[in-house]
């Protein structure tokens, strides 16, 4: 899978070079709440979006028929519904039951939509954004009469939009184009569910690096190290969320170069790693460190085999309440784990699927 991703990223370099000229401030200067007066692009309405109520009345839920997952990439709970992004099955699953995260997969429903390798889902409670990675799109869903209806579509969202987050503080959805290093910003007014593309933030240092995700930590945005066909030195970037100006760069060893995600849990940064700098998945692991500056000196704990089975490729970590969820692939029978962290100690590790 990594070879395919690297090829896709390399193919996007020419596009990235044409569009990215350096760290730049936002195209617009909107602050919450968004007033709808300025935007870069509006979505196309789906047939359901043209008449949402009629679509809800004729909506028929699709039951998931697969009993296994194929490269799950994200787990979350939104408005009492559990969601699993089942990437290589080209779908997002959801369950409305309280114990939904432990139910057999053929008891889950499928969010409708022509998706190709989605990776994440994000919501502010009113609208839901799904990155449609291989189609270079973002799909918008709304809950109408308790059903999730695809009402809007954004085309041409960079190259392989790969990770989506809703940030309550800035009242903004952020979607990362993994092939160009662009951060697409989506918003809607308080009195409407109509979503607009309001900003595209750019940073030159990751325009030709395959970056899989980002994390907003204490108001800053962190980009994990990624693999580059141009031979750039691997590094984690800490940037100002508004301007994308780099505040600090953290060099990392070649063995950790192909990161998936950096997230903060307690006093530690947890880092999922897919490959080394050459794209070799045998280096896949999960590590943690108290300081990102320590990575350059190889000062970190490799915790993958100690707490999880090891041997696969850890992917994204998400949280619901006091429980964390780790998705992974290449390990038959173990694609989603749950665990807790108490006083920096990892506890209650369970294999869910």
SERO-4910 file (N, C-alpha, C, O; in steps of 0.05 Angstrom, whole numbers):
BEGIN
 pado doro    nc1    nc2    nc3   cac1   cac2   cac3    cc1    cc2    cc3    oc1    oc2    oc3
  Unk    A     16    -24      0      0      0      0     17     25      0     10     45    -13
  Unk    A     40     24     15     57     48     16     68     55    -11     71     79    -17
  Unk    A     75     34    -27     86     40    -54     66     56    -70     73     74    -85
  Unk    A     41     48    -68     20     62    -84     18     90    -74     15    109    -91
  Unk    A     19     95    -48     16    122    -38     40    139    -46     36    163    -53
  Unk    A     64    128    -45     87    143    -53     86    151    -82     92    174    -89
  Unk    A     77    132    -99     75    139   -128     54    161   -132     59    179   -147
  Unk    A     32    159   -117     11    180   -120     22    207   -111     17    228   -123
  Unk    A     38    207    -89     49    232    -79     69    243    -99     70    267   -104
  Unk    A     86    226   -111    106    235   -130     93    247   -155    102    267   -166
  Unk    A     71    235   -164     57    245   -187     45    272   -182     41    288   -201
  Unk    A     41    279   -157     29    304   -150     50    326   -147     42    350   -143
  Unk    A     75    320   -148     96    340   -143     95    363   -162     98    386   -154
  Unk    A     91    357   -188     90    378   -208     67    398   -201     71    422   -203
  Unk    A     44    386   -194     21    404   -187     28    420   -163     22    444   -162
  Unk    A     40    407   -142     47    421   -118     67    444   -124     64    465   -112
  Unk    A     87    439   -141    107    459   -147     94    483   -161    103    506   -157
  Unk    A     74    478   -176     61    500   -191     44    517   -172     40    541   -178
  Unk    A     33    505   -150     14    520   -135     24    530   -108     12    548    -96
  Unk    A     47    519    -98     56    527    -72     82    543    -75    101    534    -87
  Unk    A     82    567    -65    105    585    -67    118    591    -40    139    604    -39
  Unk    A    107    581    -19    119    586      7     97    589     28     73    587     22
  Unk    A    106    592     53     87    596     75     71    622     70     83    643     64
  Unk    A     45    621     72     29    644     66      7    646     86     -1    626     98
  Unk    A     -3    670     89    -26    674    107    -52    666     92    -51    660     68
  Unk    A    -73    666    107    -99    658     96   -107    676     73   -100    699     72
  Unk    A   -122    664     54   -134    680     32   -155    698     43   -159    721     34
  Unk    A   -170    689     64   -190    705     76   -183    709    106   -167    695    116
  Unk    A   -196    728    118   -190    734    146   -215    731    164   -219    747    182
  Unk    A   -231    711    158   -255    707    173   -249    697    201   -230    682    205
  Unk    A   -264    706    220   -263    695    247   -290    686    255   -310    696    245
  Unk    A   -292    666    273   -318    655    281   -336    677    293   -325    695    306
  Unk    A   -362    676    289   -375    657    270   -373    667    241   -374    691    236
  Unk    A   -371    649    223   -369    655    195   -394    668    185   -416    658    190
  Unk    A   -392    691    171   -415    706    164   -424    701    135   -444    712    126
  Unk    A   -409    684    120   -417    677     93   -411    697     72   -419    693     48
  Unk    A   -398    720     78   -394    741     58   -370    735     40   -369    745     18
  Unk    A   -351    720     50   -327    714     34   -322    684     34   -322    671     54
  Unk    A   -317    674     10   -310    646      8   -296    642    -19   -298    658    -37
  Unk    A   -281    619    -21   -267    613    -45   -283    596    -64   -282    600    -89
  Unk    A   -299    578    -53   -313    559    -70   -338    549    -55   -337    546    -30
  Unk    A   -360    545    -69   -383    532    -57   -386    504    -69   -375    498    -90
  Unk    A   -401    488    -54   -404    460    -62   -425    457    -84   -440    475    -89
  Unk    A   -424    434    -97   -446    426   -114   -466    411    -96   -459    397    -78
  Unk    A   -492    415   -102   -512    400    -87   -517    373   -100   -519    371   -124
  Unk    A   -520    353    -84   -528    327    -94   -558    327    -99   -571    346    -90
  Unk    A   -569    307   -112   -599    307   -115   -613    308    -88   -634    320    -85
  Unk    A   -600    295    -68   -612    296    -41   -610    324    -30   -627    333    -15
  Unk    A   -588    338    -37   -585    366    -27   -604    385    -39   -611    406    -27
  Unk    A   -614    379    -63   -634    396    -76   -661    395    -61   -675    415    -59
  Unk    A   -667    372    -50   -692    369    -35   -687    349    -12   -695    326    -14
  Unk    A   -674    358      9   -666    341     31   -690    326     44   -687    303     51
  Unk    A   -712    340     47   -735    327     61   -746    304     45   -752    282     55
  Unk    A   -748    308     18   -757    286      1   -737    263      1   -745    240      1
  Unk    A   -712    270      2   -691    249      3   -693    233     28   -689    208     28
  Unk    A   -698    247     51   -700    233     76   -724    214     77   -723    192     88
  Unk    A   -746    223     65   -770    207     65   -767    181     48   -781    161     53
  Unk    A   -750    182     28   -747    159     10   -721    143     17   -714    124      4
  Unk    A   -708    152     38   -682    140     45   -685    112     56   -703    107     72
  Unk    A   -668     94     47   -668     66     57   -640     60     66   -621     61     51
  Unk    A   -638     52     91   -611     47    102   -599     21     90   -612      1     85
  Unk    A   -573     23     85   -558      1     74   -543    -13     96   -527     -1    110
  Unk    A   -549    -39    100   -536    -55    121   -510    -65    111   -508    -75     88
  Unk    A   -489    -63    127   -463    -73    120   -464   -104    120   -473   -116    139
  Unk    A   -454   -116     99   -455   -145     96   -428   -158    100   -426   -183    102
  Unk    A   -407   -142    103   -380   -153    108   -376   -158    138   -385   -143    155
  Unk    A   -364   -180    144   -359   -188    172   -330   -181    181   -323   -186    204
  Unk    A   -314   -171    162   -288   -162    169   -283   -134    157   -298   -125    140
  Unk    A   -263   -120    167   -255    -94    157   -231    -97    138   -216   -116    140
  Unk    A   -229    -77    120   -207    -77    102   -193    -50    104   -201    -30     92
  Unk    A   -171    -49    120   -156    -25    126   -173     -4    138   -178     17    125
  Unk    A   -183     -8    162   -197     14    176   -177     36    183   -154     30    190
  Unk    A   -186     61    181   -168     83    185   -176    102    207   -160    119    216
  Unk    A   -201    100    216   -210    120    236   -235    110    251   -252     97    239
  Unk    A   -236    116    277   -259    108    294   -267    133    310   -249    147    321
  Unk    A   -293    139    312   -301    161    328   -331    157    336   -345    140    326
  Unk    A   -340    174    355   -367    174    364   -377    203    360   -366    222    370
  Unk    A   -399    206    344   -411    232    339   -441    230    344   -455    214    332
  Unk    A   -450    247    362   -479    249    367   -491    221    372   -511    214    361
  Unk    A   -478    206    389   -487    179    398   -486    158    376   -498    137    379
  Unk    A   -472    164    354   -468    144    333   -438    137    332   -422    155    332
  Unk    A   -432    112    331   -404    103    326   -399    102    296   -416     95    280
  Unk    A   -374    110    289   -366    110    261   -339     95    258   -321     99    274
  Unk    A   -337     79    238   -312     67    229   -308     73    200   -325     67    183
  Unk    A   -286     85    193   -279     89    165   -265     64    155   -242     59    163
  Unk    A   -279     50    138   -269     24    128   -257     29    100   -270     25     79
  Unk    A   -233     39    100   -220     51     77   -221     34     52   -231     43     31
  Unk    A   -210     10     53   -208     -6     29   -234    -20     20   -235    -32     -1
  Unk    A   -254    -17     37   -281    -25     29   -296     -1     17   -319     -3      9
  Unk    A   -283     22     16   -294     46      4   -320     55     18   -340     62      5
  Unk    A   -320     54     44   -345     61     58   -339     72     86   -317     68     97
  Unk    A   -360     85     97   -360     93    125   -383     78    139   -406     80    130
  Unk    A   -377     64    160   -397     49    175   -407     65    199   -391     81    210
  Unk    A   -432     61    207   -441     74    231   -460     55    246   -474     38    234
  Unk    A   -462     59    272   -479     43    289   -492     62    309   -479     79    321
  Unk    A   -518     58    314   -533     75    332   -536     63    360   -548     75    377
  Unk    A   -526     39    364   -530     25    389   -508     34    409   -485     40    402
  Unk    A   -515     34    435   -496     42    456   -471     25    456   -449     35    461
  Unk    A   -475     -1    450   -453    -19    450   -443    -24    421   -431    -44    415
  Unk    A   -448     -4    403   -443     -7    375   -415    -13    368   -409    -28    349
  Unk    A   -396     -3    384   -368     -7    377   -359    -36    381   -338    -44    372
  Unk    A   -375    -52    395   -369    -80    399   -387    -99    384   -384   -123    386
  Unk    A   -406    -88    369   -425   -105    354   -412   -118    330   -393   -107    319
  Unk    A   -421   -142    322   -411   -153    297   -415   -134    274   -435   -119    273
  Unk    A   -397   -134    255   -397   -114    234   -421   -115    216   -429    -95    204
  Unk    A   -434   -139    214   -458   -141    197   -483   -130    211   -505   -132    200
  Unk    A   -479   -118    234   -501   -103    248   -498    -73    244   -514    -58    255
  Unk    A   -478    -65    229   -473    -36    224   -487    -28    198   -494    -44    182
  Unk    A   -490     -1    195   -501     10    171   -479     24    155   -457     29    166
  Unk    A   -484     29    130   -465     41    112   -475     69    104   -497     72     94
  Unk    A   -458     89    107   -465    116     97   -464    115     67   -444    107     55
  Unk    A   -485    124     54   -486    123     25   -468    144     13   -462    165     25
  Unk    A   -459    139    -11   -441    157    -25   -421    141    -41   -411    120    -32
  Unk    A   -413    151    -64   -394    138    -81   -366    145    -73   -353    162    -85
  Unk    A   -356    132    -52   -330    138    -40   -309    120    -51   -314     97    -58
  Unk    A   -284    131    -52   -261    115    -59   -239    119    -39   -226    140    -39
  Unk    A   -235    100    -22   -214    100     -1   -216    124     17   -197    140     20
  Unk    A   -239    128     30   -241    150     50   -223    144     74   -216    121     79
  Unk    A   -214    165     88   -196    161    111   -207    170    137   -202    158    158
  Unk    A   -222    192    138   -232    203    163   -260    215    160   -268    220    137
  Unk    A   -273    220    182   -298    234    183   -296    255    205   -285    249    226
  Unk    A   -308    279    201   -307    300    221   -335    313    222   -348    315    201
  Unk    A   -343    323    245   -369    335    248   -369    357    270   -354    355    289
  Unk    A   -385    377    265   -390    397    286   -417    393    300   -427    410    315
  Unk    A   -430    370    294   -456    363    305   -478    370    286   -501    360    290
  Unk    A   -473    387    267   -494    395    247   -489    383    220   -507    372    207
  Unk    A   -464    385    211   -456    373    185   -433    354    190   -418    356    209
  Unk    A   -429    336    171   -408    315    172   -392    316    147   -403    316    125
  Unk    A   -366    318    149   -348    318    126   -333    292    124   -321    283    144
  Unk    A   -332    280    100   -317    256     95   -298    262     72   -306    271     51
  Unk    A   -272    256     76   -252    259     55   -254    235     36   -250    212     44
  Unk    A   -261    241     11   -263    220    -10   -236    220    -25   -233    232    -46
  Unk    A   -217    205    -13   -189    209    -19   -182    205    -49   -171    223    -61
  Unk    A   -188    182    -60   -179    176    -87   -195    192   -108   -186    194   -131
  Unk    A   -218    203   -101   -233    220   -119   -226    250   -116   -238    266   -130
  Unk    A   -208    256    -98   -200    284    -93   -224    302    -86   -227    324    -95
  Unk    A   -242    290    -69   -266    305    -63   -271    305    -32   -258    290    -17
  Unk    A   -289    322    -24   -300    322      3   -330    321      1   -342    336    -13
  Unk    A   -342    302     15   -371    298     15   -382    309     41   -371    305     63
  Unk    A   -404    323     40   -418    334     63   -444    319     68   -460    315     49
  Unk    A   -448    311     93   -472    297    100   -487    314    121   -476    330    136
  Unk    A   -514    310    121   -531    322    142   -549    301    154   -556    282    141
  Unk    A   -556    305    179   -575    287    192   -603    298    189   -610    319    200
  Unk    A   -619    284    173   -647    293    167   -665    270    175   -663    248    164
  Unk    A   -684    276    193   -702    255    203   -686    230    213   -693    208    207
  Unk    A   -664    235    227   -647    214    239   -631    199    218   -617    179    225
  Unk    A   -633    206    193   -617    193    172   -594    211    163   -597    236    163
  Unk    A   -572    199    156   -549    214    146   -550    215    115   -548    195    102
  Unk    A   -554    240    105   -559    244     77   -535    260     65   -528    280     75
  Unk    A   -524    250     42   -504    264     28   -516    287     12   -530    282     -8
  Unk    A   -512    312     21   -525    335      8   -507    353     -8   -517    367    -26
  Unk    A   -481    352     -3   -462    370    -18   -437    355    -25   -429    335    -12
  Unk    A   -424    364    -47   -399    352    -56   -380    375    -64   -387    393    -78
  Unk    A   -355    373    -54   -334    392    -63   -314    376    -81   -302    356    -71
  Unk    A   -312    384   -105   -293    371   -124   -266    385   -123   -263    408   -114
  Unk    A   -245    371   -133   -219    382   -137   -207    394   -111   -198    417   -110
  Unk    A   -208    378    -90   -196    386    -64   -168    374    -63   -163    354    -50
  Unk    A   -150    388    -76   -122    381    -75   -117    354    -88   -130    346   -107
  Unk    A    -96    340    -77    -89    313    -87    -91    294    -63    -75    296    -44
  Unk    A   -110    276    -64   -115    256    -43   -120    269    -16   -103    265      2
  Unk    A   -142    283    -12   -149    293     14   -151    269     34   -164    250     28
  Unk    A   -137    271     56   -130    247     71   -137    248    101   -138    228    114
  Unk    A   -142    272    112   -147    274    140   -163    299    146   -157    321    136
  Unk    A   -185    296    161   -204    317    167   -209    320    196   -211    301    211
  Unk    A   -211    345    205   -215    352    233   -233    376    235   -231    395    219
  Unk    A   -252    375    254   -267    400    261   -255    411    286   -253    398    307
  Unk    A   -247    437    285   -235    451    308   -256    471    319   -263    490    305
  Unk    A   -265    465    343   -287    482    354   -277    511    359   -293    529    356
  Unk    A   -252    514    368   -242    541    374   -243    559    351   -250    583    354
  Unk    A   -236    550    327   -237    567    303   -262    562    286   -265    575    265
  Unk    A   -279    545    295   -304    539    282   -299    532    252   -312    542    234
  Unk    A   -280    514    248   -271    508    221   -265    478    217   -255    465    236
  Unk    A   -273    468    194   -264    441    186   -238    444    170   -236    460    152
  Unk    A   -218    428    178   -192    428    164   -189    401    150   -193    380    162
  Unk    A   -182    402    124   -178    378    109   -151    379     95   -145    399     81
  Unk    A   -134    359     99   -107    360     89   -106    345     62   -115    323     59
  Unk    A    -95    359     42    -88    347     16    -60    334     19    -40    349     20
  Unk    A    -59    308     20    -34    294     27    -13    297      5     11    294     11
  Unk    A    -22    302    -20     -3    303    -42      8    330    -47     28    333    -62
  Unk    A     -3    352    -35      6    379    -41     13    395    -16     23    417    -18
  Unk    A      6    384      8     12    399     32     -6    423     36      1    441     51
  Unk    A    -30    423     24    -49    445     28    -70    437     48    -78    414     50
  Unk    A    -78    457     64    -98    453     85   -123    468     76   -123    493     76
  Unk    A   -144    453     69   -169    465     60   -187    470     83   -191    453    100
  Unk    A   -199    494     85   -215    503    107   -244    506     99   -250    521     80
  Unk    A   -262    493    113   -291    494    106   -306    504    130   -300    498    153
  Unk    A   -327    520    124   -344    531    146   -372    534    136   -378    534    112
  Unk    A   -390    538    155   -418    546    148   -428    566    168   -417    567    191
  Unk    A   -448    582    161   -458    602    179   -475    588    201   -484    565    197
  Unk    A   -478    601    224   -493    589    246   -522    581    238   -533    563    250
  Unk    A   -534    596    219   -562    591    213   -566    574    188   -589    573    178
  Unk    A   -545    562    178   -548    546    153   -528    523    154   -507    524    166
  Unk    A   -536    501    140   -519    478    138   -503    478    112   -488    460    107
  Unk    A   -506    499     96   -492    501     71   -462    507     76   -456    528     88
  Unk    A   -445    489     68   -416    491     74   -402    504     51   -409    501     27
  Unk    A   -382    521     57   -366    535     37   -336    529     43   -328    526     65
  Unk    A   -320    529     21   -291    529     24   -283    558     28   -286    575      9
  Unk    A   -272    565     51   -267    593     58   -237    600     57   -230    623     58
  Unk    A   -219    580     55   -191    585     57   -175    561     47   -184    538     50
  Unk    A   -151    566     37   -132    545     31   -105    554     42    -94    574     33
  Unk    A    -96    540     62    -71    548     75    -48    530     63    -52    506     58
  Unk    A    -25    542     58     -4    528     45     22    531     60     27    551     74
  Unk    A     38    510     58     65    511     70     84    497     51     81    473     45
  Unk    A    105    511     43    123    501     23    138    476     31    142    459     15
  Unk    A    145    475     57    162    453     66    150    425     64    164    405     66
  Unk    A    123    424     61    111    398     58     96    395     31     80    376     28
  Unk    A    102    412     12     88    411    -13     95    387    -30     79    378    -46
  Unk    A    119    376    -25    127    352    -40    133    329    -22    150    312    -29
  Unk    A    120    328      1    124    307     21     97    294     25     76    307     28
  Unk    A     96    267     26     71    253     31     65    254     61     76    239     76
  Unk    A     46    272     68     38    275     96     10    263    100     -8    270     85
  Unk    A      7    246    119    -18    231    122    -38    244    140    -62    238    139
  Unk    A    -29    262    158    -48    273    178    -37    299    189    -16    309    180
  Unk    A    -50    310    209    -41    332    225    -55    331    252    -75    317    254
  Unk    A    -45    346    271    -58    347    297    -58    376    307    -38    390    305
  Unk    A    -80    385    318    -81    411    331    -77    407    361    -94    395    374
  Unk    A    -55    417    371    -47    413    399    -41    440    411    -23    454    402
  Unk    A    -56    448    431    -52    473    445    -52    497    426    -36    515    429
  Unk    A    -69    496    406    -72    519    388    -54    519    364    -57    535    346
  Unk    A    -33    501    364    -15    499    341    -22    474    325    -35    456    335
  Unk    A    -13    474    300    -18    450    283      9    436    279     29    449    272
  Unk    A      8    410    282     32    393    279     29    375    255      9    361    252
  Unk    A     49    375    238     50    357    215     71    336    220     94    343    224
  Unk    A     64    311    219     84    289    223    103    288    200     99    299    178
  Unk    A    125    274    205    145    270    183    132    252    162    116    235    167
  Unk    A    141    257    137    131    241    115    154    234     96    176    245     98
  Unk    A    149    216     77    168    207     58    167    225     33    146    232     24
  Unk    A    190    233     23    192    251      1    209    239    -21    231    228    -16
  Unk    A    200    241    -46    216    233    -68    239    251    -74    257    244    -90
  Unk    A    239    275    -62    261    294    -66    283    291    -45    303    305    -46
  Unk    A    280    272    -27    301    266     -8    303    286     15    325    290     27
  Unk    A    281    299     22    282    318     44    287    304     70    278    281     74
  Unk    A    301    317     88    307    306    115    280    303    130    264    322    130
  Unk    A    276    280    143    250    277    157    249    295    181    268    300    196
  Unk    A    225    307    186    221    325    207    191    328    214    174    324    197
  Unk    A    186    334    239    159    342    248    158    372    249    176    385    259
  Unk    A    137    384    238    134    413    238    112    422    257     90    412    256
  Unk    A    118    442    273     99    455    290     94    483    279    113    499    277
  Unk    A     69    489    271     63    513    257     41    529    270     24    517    285
  Unk    A     40    554    265     18    571    274     -7    564    257     -5    563    233
  Unk    A    -29    558    270    -53    549    256    -64    570    237    -76    563    217
  Unk    A    -61    595    244    -73    616    228    -56    623    204    -66    625    181
  Unk    A    -30    626    208    -12    635    186      3    613    172     14    617    151
  Unk    A      5    589    185     21    567    176     51    573    177     67    559    165
  Unk    A     59    594    191     87    600    195     98    578    214     86    570    234
  Unk    A    122    568    207    135    547    223    146    559    249    161    578    248
  Unk    A    137    547    271    147    556    297    171    539    306    189    549    320
  Unk    A    171    514    298    193    497    306    193    472    288    173    462    279
  Unk    A    218    462    283    221    438    267    236    418    285    255    424    298
  Unk    A    226    393    285    238    371    301    248    350    282    233    334    271
  Unk    A    275    348    279    286    326    262    280    299    275    279    296    299
  Unk    A    276    279    257    271    252    267    289    233    252    298    238    230
  Unk    A    295    210    265    313    190    252    299    178    227    275    177    225
  Unk    A    316    168    209    305    156    184    286    133    189    268    128    174
  Unk    A    290    118    211    273     95    217    244    103    223    226     87    220
  Unk    A    240    129    231    213    138    238    202    158    217    182    170    221
  Unk    A    216    160    194    209    181    174    181    179    164    168    200    161
  Unk    A    171    156    158    144    153    146    122    151    167    109    131    169
  Unk    A    119    173    181     99    174    203     70    175    191     66    184    169
  Unk    A     52    167    208     23    170    202     12    193    218     -1    211    207
  Unk    A     17    193    244      3    213    261     20    218    286     34    201    297
  Unk    A     18    243    296     30    251    321      6    262    338     -8    280    330
  Unk    A      2    250    362    -19    259    379     -9    261    408      9    245    415
  Unk    A    -21    278    424    -12    282    451    -32    268    470    -56    273    469
  Unk    A    -21    250    487    -37    236    507    -22    239    533      0    228    536
  Unk    A    -34    253    553    -20    257    578      5    273    574      5    294    561
  Unk    A     27    263    585     53    277    582     69    268    558     92    277    555
  Unk    A     58    251    541     73    239    519     61    246    492     37    250    489
  Unk    A     79    247    473     70    248    445     71    219    435     91    205    436
  Unk    A     48    210    425     46    183    413     48    185    383     34    202    371
  Unk    A     65    169    371     71    172    342     67    145    329     81    125    336
  Unk    A     49    143    310     47    119    294     64    122    269     65    142    256
  Unk    A     79    100    263     98    100    241     91     78    221     86     55    229
  Unk    A     89     85    196     82     66    175    107     54    162    108     30    156
  Unk    A    128     71    156    151     62    142    176     77    152    174     97    166
  Unk    A    199     68    143    223     84    146    226    103    123    207    105    107
  Unk    A    249    115    120    252    136     99    251    124     71    246    138     51
  Unk    A    257     97     68    257     84     42    229     73     35    226     63     12
  Unk    A    210     74     53    184     63     48    181     34     57    162     21     49
  Unk    A    199     24     73    199     -3     83    179     -6    106    184      6    127
  Unk    A    158    -22    102    138    -25    123    147    -43    146    133    -44    167
  Unk    A    169    -56    144    178    -72    166    186    -54    190    191    -64    212
  Unk    A    189    -28    185    195    -10    207    170      1    221    172     17    239
  Unk    A    147     -7    212    122      3    223    121     -3    253    127    -25    262
  Unk    A    112     17    269    111     14    298     96     37    310     86     55    297
  Unk    A     93     36    337     81     57    353    101     65    374    110     48    390
  Unk    A    109     90    375    128     99    395    116    123    410     96    134    402
  Unk    A    129    129    433    121    153    447    145    166    460    166    153    465
  Unk    A    143    192    464    165    208    475    154    231    490    133    242    483
  Unk    A    168    240    511    159    263    527    164    289    512    150    309    515
  Unk    A    185    289    495    193    313    481    199    306    452    215    287    446
  Unk    A    188    320    433    193    315    405    222    321    398    233    310    379
  Unk    A    235    338    414    263    344    409    281    320    415    303    319    404
  Unk    A    272    301    430    288    277    437    289    257    414    307    240    414
  Unk    A    271    259    395    271    240    373    297    239    358    306    218    349
  Unk    A    309    262    353    333    264    338    356    248    351    374    239    337
  Unk    A    354    244    377    375    229    392    366    200    397    378    186    413
  Unk    A    345    192    383    334    165    386    325    159    414    326    136    424
  Unk    A    316    180    427    305    177    454    275    175    454    261    196    454
  Unk    A    265    151    452    236    146    452    231    117    460    249    101    459
  Unk    A    206    112    467    198     85    475    183     72    451    165     84    440
  Unk    A    191     48    443    177     33    423    157     15    439    166     -4    451
  Unk    A    131     22    438    112      9    455     93    -10    439     75    -22    451
  Unk    A     98    -13    413     79    -28    397     76    -57    405     54    -67    411
  Unk    A     99    -71    407     98    -99    413     93   -104    443     84   -125    451
  Unk    A     99    -84    460     95    -87    489     66    -87    497     58   -102    515
  Unk    A     50    -70    483     22    -67    491      3    -78    470    -20    -84    476
  Unk    A     11    -80    445     -5    -90    424     10   -114    412     31   -121    421
  Unk    A     -1   -126    393     11   -151    383     37   -146    367     56   -162    368
  Unk    A     38   -123    353     62   -117    337     60   -132    311     44   -150    307
  Unk    A     76   -124    292     77   -137    266     59   -126    245     62   -133    221
  Unk    A     42   -107    252     24    -94    232     34    -66    227     58    -60    231
  Unk    A     16    -49    217     22    -21    212      2     -4    228    -20      0    218
  Unk    A     10      7    250     -8     25    265    -15     50    248      2     60    233
  Unk    A    -40     59    250    -48     81    233    -57    105    250    -40    119    262
  Unk    A    -83    110    252    -92    133    267   -100    126    296   -111    104    301
  Unk    A    -96    145    314   -106    143    341   -127    164    345   -123    188    339
  Unk    A   -151    156    355   -172    175    361   -181    170    390   -174    150    402
  Unk    A   -198    187    401   -207    184    428   -237    189    430   -248    207    416
  Unk    A   -250    175    448   -277    179    456   -278    177    486   -274    156    497
  Unk    A   -283    200    500   -282    200    529   -254    194    538   -235    206    529
  Unk    A   -251    174    556   -225    166    566   -213    142    552   -194    130    561
  Unk    A   -225    135    529   -216    111    514   -204    120    487   -215    137    473
  Unk    A   -182    107    480   -168    113    455   -171     89    436   -173     66    445
  Unk    A   -172     95    410   -175     74    390   -152     76    370   -146     97    360
  Unk    A   -140     53    366   -118     51    347   -126     34    323   -134     11    327
  Unk    A   -125     45    299   -130     29    276   -104     20    264    -83     33    268
  Unk    A   -104     -3    251    -79    -13    239    -86    -32    215   -109    -40    212
  Unk    A    -66    -38    200    -69    -57    178    -45    -75    176    -25    -72    190
  Unk    A    -47    -95    158    -26   -116    154    -25   -136    177     -7   -153    177
  Unk    A    -44   -136    195    -44   -155    217    -71   -169    217    -90   -158    228
  Unk    A    -74   -193    206   -100   -207    204   -112   -211    232    -99   -219    250
  Unk    A   -137   -204    234   -152   -208    259   -149   -186    279   -162   -187    300
  Unk    A   -132   -167    274   -129   -144    292   -127   -118    276   -106   -110    267
  Unk    A   -150   -105    273   -151    -81    257   -159    -56    273   -154    -34    265
  Unk    A   -172    -60    296   -179    -38    314   -174    -47    343   -183    -68    352
  Unk    A   -159    -31    357   -153    -35    386   -165    -12    402   -168     10    392
  Unk    A   -173    -18    427   -179      4    446   -160      2    469   -151    -20    476
  Unk    A   -155     25    482   -138     25    506   -144     50    521   -156     69    511
  Unk    A   -134     51    546   -136     75    563   -108     82    573    -90     66    572
  Unk    A   -106    107    581    -80    117    592    -86    130    619   -100    150    620
  Unk    A    -75    119    640    -78    130    667    -51    137    679    -34    119    682
  Unk    A    -46    162    686    -20    170    696      2    161    678     23    152    687
  Unk    A     -2    164    652     17    157    631     21    127    628     39    119    613
  Unk    A      5    111    642      7     82    639    -15     72    621    -38     79    624
  Unk    A     -7     56    601    -26     44    582    -40     20    595    -27      2    605
  Unk    A    -67     21    596    -83      0    609   -106     -9    591   -112      4    571
  Unk    A   -119    -30    599   -144    -40    587   -142    -42    556   -160    -34    542
  Unk    A   -120    -54    547   -117    -58    518   -135    -81    509   -134   -103    520
  Unk    A   -151    -75    488   -169    -95    478   -169    -95    448   -167    -74    435
  Unk    A   -170   -118    436   -173   -121    407   -203   -123    401   -216   -142    409
  Unk    A   -213   -103    386   -242   -102    381   -249   -116    355   -269   -130    354
  Unk    A   -233   -112    334   -238   -125    308   -212   -135    296   -212   -146    274
***
